[in-house]
């Protein structure tokens, strides 16, 4: 059983106060980290111009960030199994702050790319360790609420990023986006004070396994982006070596027992679908608003923002419902919201821009519900000793799902470029509706097995 965030001598009110303070600081830091992911999407056209870049070269600002962020979440999640969370968080936020200073003064693309990759390496632990802390130290009866706050702050960050990014880029310049992320350094004193005092436990970090995992994921993402058969061959070879290696070492970077857990892998799939849809929306909505309705950067951000606010407010209700009724109801509700959003986007997205605003609200609520449920369910499903690694793998697959969604969205736009916008987006979102239906089927299988086991 997880312990609370304070010593036994403290009263229940003291315990709740410490928990609430920690959750507040963590949600604010998560907000900054997630905003950092989406702010630069709005700034990319300006960066193209400033450095005279081709779109393929500049795309590394997005793909390089995503790959590094995904690997960072898994690495720090694994390290949290035997290194104190406070130390890991201090390292991560310090890297994030240093990268923000470098990015602010960047005068060429190489330095800018380095700063973004370094930011991703520092931002990964903020996301990975938030769920680990909740799973280890917040009692089950209050854990759903904590997960909901963190998930809703992430949803708000996804929507607020384009707004802040658009305003800052238009009036100050893209360099000042790094100032926003640099504010995360202010959270360090609060984390050091509020986080539980942990001791360093005996453990072995599988560096070679981590490198193999990273290279395999990079290869897979590069293949999806380029469809190069040579990259595919190398990636298959890497995955083969990686899988055999995991079964030979005593303490591998990713325990094979996790990947053999069919219930856990079902959760991984549902999480990747949630991020697939959310990242696709954040990629397609600005394109629709710009190309179909002629909206500018600031207006695009303002159309996305209300959905993020609704998701944040709904997150508080979602957390209470999970604590009271469990994850099952919210799993189904989240999937139904996502499915409804894909159908509405298919039929209404090119009619009026305000239909996009309203439909994105449905999608944001569904995404927040699923994100909260998945994090909470993993902490119930896995033993405490596996939570760090388990959450890291969840976040890795979620980010991979998001990247896959953007890639497929781009491909579907390209192959249909001769068609009218109405047909293009209807085809895309009908395709996405089948992806969500597949996630519904997987959850039904998960629920049936969980019920039979109980």
Buried (B, 14 or more C-beta within 10 A) or exposed (E): EBEBBBEEEBEEEBBBBBBBBBBBBBBBBBBBBBBBBBBBBBBBBBBBEBBEBEEEEBBBBBBBBBBBBBBBBBBBBBBBBBBBBBBBBBBBBBBBBBBBEBBBEBEEBEEBBBBBBBBBBBBBBBBBBBBBBBBBBBBEEBBBBBBBBBBBBBBBBBBBBBBBBBBBBBEEEBBBBBBBBBEBBBBBEBBEEBBBEBEEEEEEBBEEBBEBBBBBBBBBBBBBBEEEEEBBEBBBEBBEEBBEBBEEEEEBBBBEEBBEBEBBBBBBBBBBBBBBBBBBBBBBBBBBBBEBBEBEBBBBBBBBBBBBBBBBBBBEBBBEBBBEEBBBBBBBBBBBBBBBBBBBBBBBBBEEBEBBBBBBBBBBBBBBBBBBBBBBBBBEBBEEEBBBBBBBBBBBBBBBBBBBBBBBBBBBBEEBEEEEBBEBBBBBBBBBBEBBBEBBEBBBEBBEEBEEEE
